[in-house]
Amino acid sequence: MKGIIGVIAGDIIGSSREFNPIKTKDFKLFNEYSRFTDDTVMTLAIASWLLKNKDSKDVLISEIKHFGNLYPYAGYGRMFKQWLRDEDSKPYGSWANGSAMRVAPVAWVGESLNEVQKLAEISACVTHNHVEAIKGAKATADAIYLARIGFNKDEIKEHIENEYEYDLSRKLSDIRNYYDFEISCEKSVPEAIICFLEACDYEDAIRNAVSLGGDADTQAAIAGGIASVYWDVNAKIAAQSIARLDTNLLEVFIHFHELYE
């Protein structure tokens, strides 16, 4: 299975390691603490927006708030929680990786790189309107879209480095030695992309992301969103992830998957 299942599975697999970091690729993928978090909820909120009206920022805000308030304990940051409660819905200048973790659906809906970048920026800027957050969302969406239309890893790497000036030449074996919990786009999106670039299949990309010992669910969600275009998510991982979604989330996932993936 390909598509945003890669984000969902990455989130669920990484969830038990978000505050229990490890520095190894040798771990059990699912355990009793594996659950969907804000990465999955917000990804499906973006999917719901695109299903309803991709041209409306009001619908985007409405869907993010709707899903966010349905799952108030999914793991949002403090400022995002406040935004969910506020009536004015103004963006608050966030540079965090929440913009990148939720962006994957736009890369399946956009019919050109330009449209994907436009949708990625819109999806980010209603909350995460800092330049680095928009950059992280667009870089993630670009990687997914380019993989979707047949670009190979070297071509994806070259585009991201040239377009966004991310250093993707570093090795995970070096990054792992110093890396810590990091929520900024600037210091987590490039690392997540490298997790994909060094992988040999979807599962390997997720193991790479979790093994950095950082914001494991989000980095696995971002890496997984790219990897699940390049490779299939195997049936067992997909099934175990889907089984952890409730009816509301599952309905959006199935609808989006049937239309776009």
C-alpha positions in Angstrom: 0.0 0.0 0.0 1.2 3.5 -0.9 0.1 6.9 0.2 -0.6 8.7 3.5 -0.6 5.4 5.3 3.1 6.0 5.4 2.6 9.0 7.6 0.1 7.3 9.9 2.2 4.1 10.3 5.3 6.2 11.0 3.5 8.2 13.6 2.1 5.2 15.4 5.4 3.3 15.3 7.3 6.3 16.6 4.8 7.3 19.2 6.1 5.0 21.9 9.6 6.4 21.4 8.8 10.1 21.4 9.7 10.5 25.1 11.6 7.2 25.4 14.3 7.8 22.8 16.6 5.1 21.4 19.7 5.2 19.3 19.3 1.8 17.5 17.3 0.5 14.5 16.7 -2.8 16.4 13.4 -2.4 18.1 9.9 -3.8 18.0 7.7 -1.8 15.6 4.5 -2.0 17.6 3.9 -2.4 21.3 1.1 -1.7 23.8 2.0 2.0 23.8 1.7 2.4 20.0 -1.0 4.9 19.2 -1.9 7.6 16.7 -0.9 11.2 17.8 -1.3 14.7 16.5 0.7 13.8 13.4 -2.1 11.4 12.2 -4.9 13.6 13.4 -3.6 16.7 11.6 -2.7 14.8 8.4 -6.2 13.6 8.2 -7.5 17.1 8.9 -5.6 18.3 5.9 -6.9 15.3 3.9 -10.4 16.3 4.9 -9.9 19.9 3.8 -8.6 18.8 0.4 -11.6 16.4 0.0 -14.0 19.3 0.8 -12.6 22.4 -0.8 -8.9 22.8 -1.4 -9.4 26.5 -2.5 -10.9 27.6 0.8 -8.7 28.7 3.7 -11.8 28.9 5.8 -12.5 25.2 5.3 -8.9 24.4 6.1 -9.1 26.2 9.4 -12.4 24.7 10.2 -11.1 21.1 9.5 -8.0 21.6 11.6 -10.0 23.0 14.5 -12.7 20.3 14.1 -10.2 17.4 14.2 -8.0 19.1 16.8 -10.8 19.6 19.2 -12.1 16.0 18.6 -8.7 14.8 19.9 -7.6 17.3 22.5 -5.0 15.0 24.1 -3.3 13.9 20.8 -0.1 15.7 21.8 -0.2 19.2 20.4 2.2 22.0 21.4 1.1 24.7 23.8 0.6 27.4 21.2 -1.4 25.1 18.9 -3.7 24.2 21.8 -4.3 27.8 22.4 -5.0 28.4 18.6 -7.5 25.6 18.7 -9.5 27.5 21.4 -9.1 31.0 19.9 -11.9 32.4 17.9 -9.8 34.7 15.7 -7.7 31.9 14.2 -4.7 34.1 13.5 -1.4 32.3 12.8 1.1 32.6 15.6 4.5 32.5 13.9 5.4 28.9 14.7 8.6 27.5 13.2 7.9 23.9 14.5 7.6 20.8 12.5 3.8 20.6 12.8 3.6 22.1 9.4 5.7 19.3 7.8 4.1 16.4 9.7 0.7 17.2 8.3 1.5 18.2 4.7 1.6 14.9 2.9 -1.9 14.9 1.5 -1.3 18.0 -0.6 1.4 16.1 -2.6 -1.2 13.5 -3.7 -3.8 16.1 -4.7 -1.6 18.7 -6.5 -1.3 18.2 -10.2 2.0 20.0 -10.6 4.9 20.9 -8.5 3.8 24.5 -8.4 0.3 23.6 -7.2 1.8 21.2 -4.5 4.0 24.1 -3.2 1.1 26.5 -3.2 -1.1 24.0 -1.2 1.8 23.2 1.1 2.3 26.9 2.0 -1.5 27.4 2.5 -1.6 24.3 4.8 1.2 25.6 6.9 0.6 29.3 7.1 -2.8 29.3 8.9 -0.8 28.4 12.0 2.9 27.9 11.2 3.6 31.1 9.2 7.3 31.4 10.1 9.5 31.1 7.0 11.2 28.0 8.3 7.9 26.2 8.9 6.7 27.0 5.4 10.0 25.9 4.0 9.8 22.6 5.9 6.3 21.9 4.7 7.1 22.7 1.1 10.3 20.6 1.1 8.4 17.6 2.5 5.6 18.0 0.0 8.1 18.4 -2.9 9.9 15.2 -1.9 6.6 13.3 -1.9 5.4 14.7 -5.1 8.7 14.1 -7.0 8.8 10.5 -5.8 5.2 10.2 -6.9 6.0 11.3 -10.5 9.0 9.0 -10.7 12.1 11.0 -9.6 14.8 8.8 -8.0 16.5 9.5 -4.7 19.5 11.4 -6.3 17.1 13.7 -8.2 14.9 14.3 -5.1 18.0 15.1 -3.1 19.4 17.5 -5.7 16.1 19.3 -5.9 15.6 19.8 -2.2 19.2 20.9 -1.7 19.0 23.5 -4.5 15.4 24.7 -3.7 15.6 24.8 0.1 19.3 24.8 0.9 19.1 21.8 3.2 22.3 19.9 3.7 21.3 16.3 2.8 24.9 15.1 2.4 25.3 14.2 6.1 25.2 10.5 7.2 22.7 9.1 9.8 25.6 7.4 11.5 27.1 10.8 12.3 23.8 12.6 13.0 22.8 9.9 15.5 25.8 10.6 17.7 24.8 14.1 18.5 21.1 14.4 17.7 18.5 15.1 20.4 14.8 16.0 20.7 14.2 18.7 18.2 10.8 20.2 17.1 12.0 22.9 14.7 11.5 22.4 11.0 15.0 23.6 10.4 16.6 20.9 12.5 14.2 18.0 11.9 12.9 18.0 8.3 16.3 17.6 6.7 17.1 14.8 9.0 13.8 13.1 8.2 14.5 13.4 4.5 17.9 11.8 5.0 16.2 8.9 6.8 14.4 8.3 3.6 17.4 8.8 1.4 19.5 6.2 3.3 16.7 3.6 3.5 16.3 0.5 1.4 12.5 0.2 2.0 9.7 1.7 3.9 10.3 -0.1 7.2 14.0 0.8 7.0 13.1 4.5 6.6 11.0 4.3 9.8 13.7 2.5 11.7 16.2 5.2 10.6 13.9 8.0 11.8 13.2 6.4 15.2 16.9 5.5 15.7 17.9 9.2 15.7 16.5 9.5 19.2 14.6 12.8 18.5 11.0 13.6 18.0 10.4 10.1 16.9 6.8 10.1 15.9 7.0 13.2 13.8 10.3 12.4 12.2 9.0 8.9 11.3 5.8 10.5 10.0 7.7 12.8 7.7 10.2 10.2 6.5 7.3 7.7 6.2 5.3 10.0 4.1 8.1 10.2 1.5 9.1 6.5 1.8 5.5 5.3 1.2 5.5 6.8 -2.2 8.9 5.3 -3.2 8.0 1.9 -1.7 4.9 0.0 -0.6 4.1 -0.1 3.1 4.0 -3.9 3.7 0.6 -5.3 4.5 1.3 -6.2 8.1 2.5 -2.7 9.0 -0.5 -1.1 7.2 -3.0 -3.4 8.8 -1.7 -2.9 12.3 -1.7 0.9 11.8 -5.2 1.1 10.3 -6.5 -1.0 13.2 -5.4 1.7 15.6 -7.6 4.4 13.9 -11.0 5.1 15.2 -14.1 5.4 13.0 -13.8 9.2 12.4 -10.2 9.0 11.2 -10.6 5.8 9.3 -13.5 7.2 7.3 -11.3 10.1 6.1 -8.4 7.9 5.4 -10.4 5.5 3.3 -12.1 8.2 1.3 -8.8 10.0 0.6 -7.0 6.7 -0.3 -9.7 5.7 -2.7 -9.7 9.0 -4.5 -6.0 9.9 -4.6 -3.7 7.0 -3.9 
